[in-house]
Amino acid sequence: MAHPKHRTSKSRRDKRRTHYKATPATIASCSNCGAAVKYHTVCGECGHYRGKLAIEKDMAI
């Protein structure tokens, strides 16, 4: 395993880390109920995914 000869300075380390940009998740509307849903996830309100029932949700009042 390689061992560094010199310590990496804080400025050099931080320059290397500047290229990462956090982006917010893409939000879509559910095709069944219209609720806001993250892409590629089952709707938490109705349990549908891509127009099909994926999870059976209880309709408790």
C-alpha positions, 0 to 999 in steps of 0.5 A, spaced: 500 500 500 502 506 498 504 511 503 504 519 501 510 523 502 507 529 503 501 531 507 495 534 502 494 541 504 487 543 505 486 548 499 489 542 495 484 537 498 478 542 497 480 544 490 479 536 488 472 536 491 469 542 488 467 539 482 461 535 485 454 539 485 448 536 489 442 536 485 435 535 487 431 529 486 427 530 479 419 530 481 414 528 477 406 527 478 403 520 479 399 518 473 393 515 477 392 520 483 396 526 481 401 526 487 408 529 487 412 523 486 420 522 485 422 518 479 422 511 479 419 510 485 412 507 487 407 513 489 406 513 497 399 516 496 395 510 492 401 505 491 401 505 483 407 505 479 407 506 471 400 506 471 399 499 475 398 497 482 404 495 485 402 496 493 396 495 496 394 501 500 389 500 505 383 505 505 382 507 512 378 513 514 
